């Protein structure tokens, strides 16, 4: 594990002894023990350090080595003299445990001697004495190989450090803030993109004159080169996901789906019929599947991604992928879901979604610690929206609700043009719209602690903004509005979307 995770070169004394023997066919355990004893007598234990020195000269500068393993104190002493940075780790276990482990390996080696026969060798029998001179001693009894690895690296001060960083894009209002456009714009800066949430949230992105709607894959998957990860907190619709993967032409090596991703069924959608009527839910089945994930524990009813044959080639533990990528200095972007105002815990209950949509909730679903986060980009629209209730009921509070005709008149954008973009990407329903909610901005800023605000639909403030490519080209009233947003949110509006397209982002970032 040290070799693979930290790119170290392994030097096996068994192989050195095998090379030293004149007859390779006789390189069994007993002959190797005898050859080791002979070299120890002739070189006073220096032969291991001598062979290691040759390999160091031949290797690239900075290469780290693992010697497996030293057998006598003289070998350790010689290595320490030759290489002052040597750390001697002694692994021990009770004799019954060592015997059991040896016997398990012996089953795979035809003709191997018994452990009692091996211990007739004095050097083998006295290896336990190396504990007295070791820098680190680890009792491996009742430990897995992974346990020993973790304990040893921790003692040596070798950690899978977070050389990389994580940035997260989340919604500051009621969803449909334009997170997909912002993620797509930022995507080339990142090596890995993580999606959380479920198919109840579709993120629309205009790419090459075509509008892509990403329901389960990260935004931009069809056009950008990155590694994409679906975190363990996600809910997916398997057949729709397989179709989306095909449409985006993702190779198996480009996508990791955590085995604990939950799947939804047609029955889940049916069971949400009342929610569509009562609170304007999208009726995607995401909430029902989430409830089943909790209620059907131990019953076998909850089907996870690992249980879906069509997804088996993409299955991999998200935390394994992300920890490895961070240790290698990779840049990770998390694409949050919906908006803070829809949070199950912090939104206007019962007009909420089935999960926590704040930074904390999204990181939990992805499997990333808050201490890994560098930037939090909170996306807010110039005019917040909520989904329309198809049964003429309400879909929840919306501060100072207005009509799209008002937005059209203020902005100068024809109403027909506005309506092209103001339908839900999942439901197709016309959206409700309201005045900018300063109270919601303050609360969302408190809950998420954004380092940056991405203001979208700035052209809705004035259609003149659609032709702006720099901040100073924005309509003066828009600049004043942005300055007020910065004061309330207590952070910088560093990204401004001035239209629905690839070129319509004013970038004011300093990072």
Secondary structure, DSSP 8 states (H G I E B T S, - for coil): -HHHHHT-EEEEHHHHHHHHSS-GGG-SHHHHHHHHHHHHHHHTT-HHHHHHHHHHHHS-TT--EEEE---SHHHHHHHHHH-TT---EEEE--HHHHHHHHHHHHTTSTT---HHHHTTSHHHHTGGGGGGT-SEEEE-TT--HHHHHHHHHHHHT------SEEEEEEESSSS-SSHHHHHHHHGGG-SEEEE-S-TT--EEEEETTEEEEESSS-TTTTT---EEEE-TT-EE-HHHHHHHHHHHT--GGGEEE-TT-EE--HHHHHHTHHHHHHH-----SHHHHHHHHHHTTTTT---BGGG-GGGGGGB--HHHHHHHHHHTT-EEEEE--S-GGG-TTTSSTTS--SS--SHHHHHHHHT--GGGEEEEEEEEESS-EE---TTSS--S--TTEE-HHHHHHHH---HHHHHHH-B-TTT--B-EEE---HHHHHHHHHHH--SEEEEE-GGGT-GGGGG--SGGGS-HHHHHHHHHHHHHHTSEEEEEE-SSSTT-EEE----
